[in-house]
């Protein structure tokens, strides 16, 4: 790909030999910052990324810069005084005062156009089209928030620096506004207050904020056609909003594996433009699906160990406990607590069969949805659901686990 980009400035397009990005965070978020940086460099070899921070060791910058110098990439260490942002108000438990680093970009970064990204983001596409946009007189560009009408989400901000610097006190004014413990969304509220009438509206693909999956499924009043809008969009910048993140042991939304693909890239693979790594290393024969409202799932560990080349996907509408959680030690067992419909719909599509083997209450609507696919449903006699009369439903005596194992193995031949 051609990494040069045309930047529109003062009425004409000029050529820039680097894409300029900015991230902001502290050492406690270093793993996430590096993952975002990897995703940027994967598509933009000669990017320059300014890292606004107060405590990231210089060795971290030096080691990465030594690896990416050959492809023209660069990390820039932008240090803040540790107390500079101590009076700024934050409103979410997963956010700290370093989020205000984005507000300081006009004073900290000597570039004409800068794309700021939160560090719970991965870039999943080349972004020259975004950098080439004619912003006109708009000081920033952002994506309107999916849930809160009239606001933009500040996780992705394209800074039009010459326009911003027309007010030489803009940074100080915004920081002063941030010293207000009544702000509903911290620095995002500040940015919206300053630019709500003047920002350039970007399409959803540039801030594909899928972290709202859990909120919108379990609290439908927030939906605002969220699932419809995200289903119709292919995200180029994927944003894992909300407190549950893909790097935690469990998270609730879509594209968790996408974050891990960029996390697992080696710097040498980025420099060589190697394919994104696979997430799982076992040889998969097929996928099996279980939905449960109980931790008591008949013969589950016996099945998982007897069929190591089959993937067992277990979904629940609630959080799960240790009895099921401990089974993720098996590479072919995947657990989806508090699952959301875009995830479960994909799992239904991918599954070769459904195992109706949980005790306790059944979600018969979910099982009927799978039954409508015509794919097999396998069960044991003492845990049958209400759809047991369906033509694609097969049940075995409860002590006959081996026959179920053989039946699953035979699905490969069918």
N, C-alpha and C positions, 0 to 999 in steps of 0.2 A: 504494500500500500504506500501511497505518497503521504508522508507525514507533514509536509508543508501545508499551511492553511492561510487563506486570505482573511484578513481582519478589516472590517469596515471602520474607518476612522476619519472624522472630519470631512465627510462627503465623498470619500474614495476608498477603494479596496487597496490595502497594502499587504505585502507578503510577510509572514512571520515564520521563522524556522523552528518554532517550538509552540506546543500547546501549553498553556500556563494554568495550573491548578493550585488550589490551596486546601489544606486540611487543618484542623485545630483539635488538639487533645493533649493529654498528659501520659506519663509512662504507664499508668494503670490501664490505658487503652492501646498500648503499643501493638498488640496482636491484631486488633481491628484496623488500626491505622495502616499497618503493613499490608493487610489483605486488600484494603481499598487501593493502596498504592500499586500493588501487583496488578490489580484489574485495570488500572489506568495505563500502566506501562505495557500491558499485554497488547493493547490496541494502539498505543501512541508511544512508540519507542523513544522518540526524542522529546518527551514531555519534560517540563520543569514543574516540580511539585514543591511548593512552599509548605513546610510543616510548622505551624504556629504552636509553640509549646513552652513549658517552663522547666522541664526536668528530664527530657529524653537525652541519653548520653550521646556524646559526639561520635563514639565508636560505632553506634548504630548507623548513623549517617555515612560515616566513612566506609564501612563494610559494604553497604548497599551501593554507594556511589562507585566504588571500585568495580563492582559487577556490571553496572549499567552504563559506564562511561563509553564502552565500545559501541553502543547503539545510540549515543547522544542524549541519554537520559540524565536527569539531575534531581537530587533532593536538596532542598535549601533549608538550613536550620535557622528558624526565626524564633529567637528567645524573648520571652516576656518576663518581667519581674513577677515573682511568685505572688506578690500582694496586689498587683495592679487591678485584678478583677475580683478581689475579695468582697467588695460591697455589692456586686451585681446579683440580682435576684434570679434564682432558678426555681422552676415549678414542678419538675418531674424527678422522681427518685433515680432514674437512669441517666440523668444529665447533671453535669457540674459546671462550674463557672467558666471552664474553657470553651464552652459553646459561644461565649461572647467574643472569642477570637475572630469570628467572621466579621463582626462589626468593625474591628480594627483594621481590616484589610486595606482600606484606602490609605491609611497612614503607614502600614508596614510593608507593602509590596509595590515596588516601582515598575509596574507593568500597565499596559493600556487596557487589557481585557483579562480577567481572571475568573475561572470557574471554581467556586467553592463547593465542596461536597462534605456532608457529614460522614463520619467514619463507620456508620452502620449501613454503608452503601457499597455496592460493587458496580463497576461499569461493565456493561455486557455488549458493547458495540463501539465502533469507531465514531467519533463525535465531531468531525469536521463541519457537518451541516449546522450543528449548534454554534460552533465558534464563528461560522461565517454569517450569522444572522445580522441583519441591519437593525440595530436597536433604536435608531433614530435618537430622540432626546430622552429615552428612558434610562434612568440611572442604573437600574438592575433589571434582570429578567428572572422570572420564577414561575412555578406551576401552581395554579389555584388549588387550594386544599380540597380534597375530596369530601371531607365531612363538614367543614366549617365554611359556610357560604360567605363570600366577601373577603376571605383571607387567602394568603398564599402560604405554602409550606416552605420554610427557610432551609430545609436540608440540602437543596440545590439552588445556588444563586450564581447567576452570571453577572459579574460586575463590569459596568461600563465606566472605567476609572476616570477618564477625562470629564465626563458629565458629573460624576460624584464630587470631584475635586473642585468644581465650581463653588462649592461651599467648603472653605478650608477648615471649618469647625464641625463638620458633620459627625466625625467620630466622637469628639468630646460631647456633643449634644446627645448622641445616642447612648453613650455610656452613662451620662447623667440621668437619662430617662430610665435606664436599667436599675437605678437605685430606688426601686419601688416594689415593696413586697406585696403589692396588690396585682401585679402582672399575672395574668392567667397562664401565659405561655412563655414567660421569661423573655429572652432576647428575641424570640419569634414575634411576640407582641410588640416589642420596640420597633422591629423592622417593618411590621405591617402599619404601625402608626405613622412612620415616616414616609412610606412608599406605596401605600395602598391605592392611591389614585394615579400613580405615575409609573408603576412597574409594567414591563412587557410580559404578556401572558404566554407562557410556553405550553406546548402540548404535554399530555400526561406521560408520554413515553420518556420524557427527560427527568421525571421524578415519579417512578412507578412505585407508589407508596403502598405496598401490599401488607404492611404490618398491621393494618386495621382488620384483618380477616376475623380474628377472634371477637373483637368488639362488635363488628357489624353482624356476625352470625348470632351471637348470644344476647345482643342488645339491639334488636332490629330498628329501633328509633333512630339510630345513628346512620343507617344504611345509605340513604340519599342516592340510590342506584349504584352504590360502590361496586358490588360484585359484577353488575352488568358492564360498567365502565372499564373495570380492570380486565374483564374477560375479553373485551374488544381491543385491548391494547397489547402490543409487544414492547415490553420495556427495554430501553437502551441503558437507562440508569435505574438500578433496582434498589429500593429503599426499604429497609426492614424497620419500619416505624413500630412503636409500642414497646412496652417493657420486656416482652419476650423476644429473645434474639436467637438467630440460628446457631451461634457458637455455644449456647447453653446445652445441657444434656438433652433437654426436650424443648421444642418450640412449637407454636400452634399453626403457623401460616404456611404459605407456599414458598417454593424455591429455596428451601433450606439447603439442599444439595448444591445449588449454584454458588452460595457463599463458600462452601467447603472446597469447591473446585478451584476457586481463586486462592483461597488460603493455602491449599496443598501444592500450588505451583512452586517449583524451584526457580530461582533467579536465572539459572542457566537455561531453563525451558522458556522463560519469557524472552530472553535474548535470542533464542533460536526459533521463536514463533512456533513452538511445539503445540500439538493439540492439547486442549484442556484435559487434565487427568480424570480418569474414572474414579468414582467415589468408593465403590466396593470392588474387592479383588477376587471374589469367589466366582466360580463358573455357574451361572444361573440357568436352571432348566425352565423354571416358571415361577409365577407368584401365586400365593394363596392368601385369602382375605378372611379376617375374623373381626366381627364387631362384638364388643362386650360391654356390659354394665357391671360386671363382676370380675374380681381377681381370680375366681375359680373357673378355670378353663380346662376341660377334660383332656388329660394326656398331652398337654401342650409341650412340655419339655421332652417327652419321649418322641413326639412327632418331629420336633425341631432337630433333635440329635440324629434321628434315623434318616432324615431327608436333608442332608447338609447343602445340597445343590438346589433346593427349593427355598424361595424367599417367603417368610411368614410375616405378613403385615397385619398388625393388630391395632384396631382403632377403638377409641372410646370418646364419649361426649364429655367426660370429666377427666380430672387428673387421675393417674394410676398410682398404686402403691408398690411397695418393695417386692411383693411376690411376682409381679410381672416385670417391674423395672430391672430386676437382677438378670433377667433373661437376655438383656441386650449385650451380655458378654458373648453371646453367639452371633457370629457375623451375619447369619441368615435370618435373624429375628429383628424386626423393626417395629417400634412402638410409636403410636400417634395419639397421645393423650389430648383431650380437649380439641379434637380434630374439627376442621372446617370443611364445608361442602366442596370447594374447589379441590382440596386434597383427596377427600373420599371419592369424589366422582372419578378422579384419575386412577385411584387404586381399584375401583370397580372395573374400569375399562381395561386395566392391565392384568387383572387376576384371571388365572385359568380356572379356579374353582373357589367356592366359598365354604368355609368350615363352620358349621353351626354347632359349636361344641362348648359354648359357655353356659354355665349355670346362672340362675337368677333371671331377672326381667330381660325380655328380648325386645329389640327394636324391630318389630315386624315390618314396618314401612321400609326400613333399610334393607331387610332381607328380601322383601317383595321387589324392591328396585333391582337387586341383583338377580332374583329369580327371572325377571323379565328379560334378562340378557340371554336366557336359554343355556347358560353355562352351568356345570354341575354344582349342586349343593350337597355336601357330605356331612353326616351327623352321627351321633350315637343315640340309642333308643331312649336313654333317660334324660336327654337334654334337647329333644326335638322342639322346634318352634311351631307356630300356627300354620306355616306353609308346608308342612310335612307331606301333604297330599299332592304337591306339585310334581309334574312329570319328571322334572330334572332334580328331584330330591331323593337322596339315597341314604338310608340309615343302617348302622351296624350295631350288633350287641355291644354293650358298654365295655365288656372285657375283651373285645376283639379289635384291639388297636392295630394288630398286624395286618388285618384285612384292609383297614383304611389306608395304611401305609402302601400296601400293594396297589390299591385302587389309584392312589395319587401317582405312584410310579407309572402306572399304565396310561395316565393322562398324557404323558409325553409321547406315547405312540399314537394317540388319537388327535 
